[in-house]
C-alpha cells in the first residue's frame, strides 16, 4: 500500500524566459513501512519535492496523494489538519519550543489536536529515544543530539502516516547523527513507520531502504539502498 504517491508533479517559479522548473514531471510511489532517502545536487529539486509532498507548497500541476487524500482537494484548514494529524516532521533546525520541557515538546502535536497521549506508546517512545532523564529539561539545557531526539519523538508521538525528515543530521556531529538515523531506522523496522528523508549526506542515505536521486527537477535514479561508498559513487555518476 502506498502512503504517499505523486503523478507528473511539476513546480515552476516565475514565468516566461526567466521561469525556473524546479520539478519537471516527477511520478513516485512511497509504500508503507519504507525508508526513502531523496538526494541530488544543490538546486536539483529535492527540497521543492519535500515541500510539495508535505503540503507546504502547491504544485504548478500534477498531484500528491497522502494516506488516500488528494492534497489539491483540501482547503487550508484541511491541509493544516492533515499535517497535524497524519504527518510528522523532523527539520535540520530542531524547531523546538524554547519555553516547553522536552516532554511538553514531544506531546505538542497531541495537545494541538486536543488528544490525550497514549501513555504506553509515549513511554515506549521516550525509552526508544533514551530521554527518560531529560524530560523536564528545556531545549537550551539539551545537546543538539538530544534536541533532535526530542524532535524525532515529537514526529512519532501521534503515530503519523508518514514522517518527513529534511536534512535531519545537518546540524549534528557524527555520533549524534548516528543516533538520530538509528532512531528513524527503528521507527521503520519496529513501528512500521514510513520515512521520507531529504539529505546530501551519503552516511545518512546509507541507512535508507531506497534512494531516489533528482537532478534538474527529474528523477535520474530510483533504486535499492546501498552503503555510503555506493551512495558516493551514485552521486558522482549523477554529477
C-alpha positions as CSV (number, residue, x, y, z in Angstrom):
1,X,0.0,0.0,0.0
2,X,1.3,3.4,-1.0
3,X,1.2,6.0,1.8
4,X,2.4,8.8,-0.5
5,X,2.2,9.0,-4.3
6,X,2.8,11.7,-6.9
7,X,1.8,11.8,-10.6
8,X,3.6,14.1,-13.0
9,X,4.4,16.6,-10.3
10,X,5.6,19.9,-11.7
11,X,6.6,23.2,-9.9
12,X,7.6,26.2,-11.8
13,X,8.7,29.5,-10.2
14,X,8.4,32.7,-12.3
15,X,7.2,32.8,-15.9
16,X,8.4,33.3,-19.5
17,X,12.1,33.1,-20.2
18,X,13.1,33.5,-16.5
19,X,10.9,30.6,-15.3
20,X,12.7,28.0,-13.2
21,X,11.4,24.5,-13.5
22,X,12.2,23.2,-10.0
23,X,10.3,20.0,-10.7
24,X,9.7,18.9,-14.3
25,X,7.4,15.8,-14.0
26,X,8.0,13.6,-11.0
27,X,6.0,10.4,-10.5
28,X,6.8,8.4,-7.4
29,X,5.1,6.0,-5.0
30,X,6.2,5.6,-1.4
31,X,5.0,2.3,0.1
32,X,4.1,2.0,3.8
33,X,6.9,0.9,6.1
34,X,9.7,2.0,3.8
35,X,12.6,4.4,4.5
36,X,13.4,6.5,1.4
37,X,16.3,8.9,1.0
38,X,15.9,11.7,-1.5
39,X,19.2,13.1,-2.8
40,X,20.6,15.3,-5.6
41,X,22.9,18.2,-6.2
42,X,22.1,21.7,-4.9
43,X,19.2,23.0,-7.0
44,X,18.1,19.5,-8.1
45,X,14.5,20.0,-6.7
46,X,14.8,17.8,-3.7
47,X,13.6,20.4,-1.2
48,X,10.8,21.5,-3.6
49,X,9.7,17.9,-3.8
50,X,9.7,17.6,0.0
51,X,7.6,20.8,0.4
52,X,5.1,19.6,-2.2
53,X,4.8,16.1,-0.6
54,X,4.2,17.6,2.8
55,X,1.6,20.1,1.5
56,X,3.8,23.1,2.5
57,X,3.7,24.3,-1.1
58,X,1.3,23.7,-4.1
59,X,2.4,22.1,-7.4
60,X,2.0,24.1,-10.6
61,X,0.5,20.8,-12.0
62,X,0.3,17.2,-11.1
63,X,-1.0,15.5,-8.0
64,X,0.1,14.4,-4.5
65,X,-1.9,11.8,-2.6
66,X,-1.2,11.2,1.1
67,X,-2.9,8.5,3.0
68,X,-5.7,8.4,0.4
69,X,-6.2,12.1,0.3
70,X,-5.5,14.2,-2.8
71,X,-3.9,17.4,-1.4
72,X,-5.3,19.6,-4.1
73,X,-8.8,18.7,-2.9
74,X,-8.1,20.1,0.6
75,X,-8.6,23.7,1.6
76,X,-6.1,25.5,4.0
77,X,-8.0,24.1,7.1
78,X,-8.0,20.6,5.6
79,X,-4.3,20.8,4.8
80,X,-3.5,22.1,8.3
81,X,-5.5,19.2,9.8
82,X,-3.8,16.6,7.6
83,X,-0.3,17.9,8.6
84,X,-1.2,18.0,12.3
85,X,-2.9,14.6,12.4
86,X,-1.2,12.4,9.7
87,X,2.3,13.9,9.1
88,X,5.4,14.0,11.3
89,X,8.3,16.4,10.7
90,X,12.0,16.5,11.6
91,X,13.9,19.5,10.4
92,X,17.6,20.4,10.4
93,X,16.9,23.2,12.9
94,X,15.1,21.1,15.6
95,X,12.3,23.7,15.8
96,X,11.6,23.0,19.5
97,X,9.6,25.5,21.6
98,X,12.1,27.0,24.0
99,X,9.8,27.6,26.9
100,X,8.5,24.0,26.9
101,X,10.2,21.0,28.6
102,X,11.4,18.0,26.5
103,X,8.2,16.1,27.4
104,X,5.9,19.0,26.5
105,X,7.7,19.4,23.2
106,X,7.2,15.7,22.5
107,X,3.5,15.8,23.2
108,X,2.8,19.2,21.5
109,X,1.2,17.7,18.3
110,X,-1.3,15.8,20.5
111,X,-2.1,19.0,22.6
112,X,-2.6,21.0,19.4
113,X,-5.0,18.2,18.2
114,X,-6.8,18.1,21.6
115,X,-5.8,14.5,22.1
116,X,-4.6,12.8,25.2
117,X,-1.3,10.9,24.9
118,X,-1.4,7.1,24.7
119,X,0.7,6.7,27.9
120,X,2.0,3.3,26.9
121,X,3.1,4.5,23.4
122,X,4.6,7.7,24.9
123,X,6.6,5.6,27.5
124,X,7.9,3.4,24.7
125,X,8.8,6.4,22.6
126,X,10.7,8.1,25.5
127,X,12.7,4.9,26.1
128,X,13.4,4.5,22.4
129,X,14.9,8.0,22.1
130,X,16.6,7.5,25.5
131,X,15.4,10.7,27.1
132,X,13.8,9.5,30.3
133,X,16.2,11.5,32.5
134,X,15.8,14.7,30.3
135,X,12.1,15.1,30.2
136,X,11.9,18.2,32.5
137,X,14.8,20.0,30.7
138,X,14.1,22.8,28.3
139,X,15.8,22.8,24.8
140,X,18.6,25.2,25.9
141,X,19.6,22.6,28.5
142,X,19.9,19.8,26.0
143,X,22.7,19.0,23.5
144,X,22.0,19.2,19.8
145,X,21.7,15.5,19.5
146,X,19.2,15.4,22.5
147,X,17.2,18.2,20.9
148,X,16.9,16.3,17.6
149,X,15.9,13.1,19.5
150,X,13.1,15.1,21.1
151,X,12.1,16.3,17.6
152,X,12.1,12.6,16.4
153,X,9.9,11.6,19.3
154,X,7.6,14.6,18.6
155,X,7.3,13.5,14.9
156,X,6.3,10.0,16.0
157,X,4.1,10.7,19.0
158,X,0.8,10.8,17.1
159,X,1.7,7.7,15.0
160,X,1.5,9.6,11.7
161,X,1.0,8.1,8.3
162,X,4.4,9.4,7.2
163,X,7.4,11.2,8.7
164,X,9.2,13.8,6.6
165,X,12.8,14.4,7.6
166,X,14.6,17.4,6.0
167,X,18.4,17.2,6.4
168,X,17.8,15.8,10.0
169,X,21.5,15.4,10.7
170,X,22.6,18.7,9.1
171,X,23.4,20.3,12.4
172,X,24.8,17.3,14.3
173,X,28.2,15.7,14.9
174,X,28.8,12.2,13.6
175,X,27.8,10.5,16.9
176,X,24.6,12.4,17.3
177,X,23.8,11.8,13.6
178,X,24.2,8.1,14.0
179,X,21.8,8.1,17.0
180,X,19.1,10.1,15.1
181,X,19.4,8.0,12.0
182,X,19.3,4.8,14.1
183,X,16.0,6.1,15.6
184,X,14.5,6.8,12.2
185,X,15.6,3.3,11.1
186,X,14.0,1.8,14.2
187,X,10.8,3.7,13.6
188,X,10.5,1.9,10.2
189,X,11.6,-1.5,11.4
190,X,9.9,-1.7,14.7
191,X,6.9,0.7,14.4
192,X,6.2,0.2,10.6
193,X,6.6,3.9,10.1
194,X,7.1,5.4,6.7
195,X,10.0,7.8,6.5
196,X,10.9,10.1,3.6
197,X,14.2,11.9,4.2
198,X,16.0,14.6,2.1
199,X,19.7,14.5,2.7
200,X,23.0,15.3,0.9
201,X,24.9,13.1,3.3
202,X,25.9,9.6,1.9
203,X,26.2,8.2,5.5
204,X,22.6,9.3,6.2
205,X,21.3,8.0,2.9
206,X,23.0,4.6,3.5
207,X,20.5,3.9,6.3
208,X,17.6,4.0,3.9
209,X,15.9,1.1,2.1
210,X,15.6,3.1,-1.1
211,X,17.5,6.0,-2.7
212,X,15.8,8.4,-5.1
213,X,18.1,10.9,-6.9
214,X,16.9,14.1,-8.5
215,X,18.7,16.2,-11.0
216,X,17.3,19.3,-12.8
217,X,13.9,18.6,-11.4
218,X,13.5,15.0,-12.7
219,X,14.2,11.6,-11.2
220,X,17.5,10.2,-12.5
221,X,17.8,7.2,-10.2
222,X,15.4,5.2,-8.1
223,X,16.8,2.0,-6.6
224,X,17.5,0.0,-3.5
225,X,19.7,1.4,-0.7
226,X,23.4,0.9,-0.7
227,X,26.3,1.6,1.6
228,X,27.9,5.1,1.9
229,X,30.6,4.3,-0.7
230,X,27.9,3.2,-3.1
231,X,25.9,6.4,-2.4
232,X,29.0,8.4,-3.2
233,X,29.6,6.6,-6.5
234,X,25.9,7.2,-7.4
235,X,26.2,11.0,-6.6
236,X,29.4,11.2,-8.7
237,X,27.7,9.4,-11.6
238,X,24.8,11.9,-11.4
239,X,27.1,14.9,-11.2
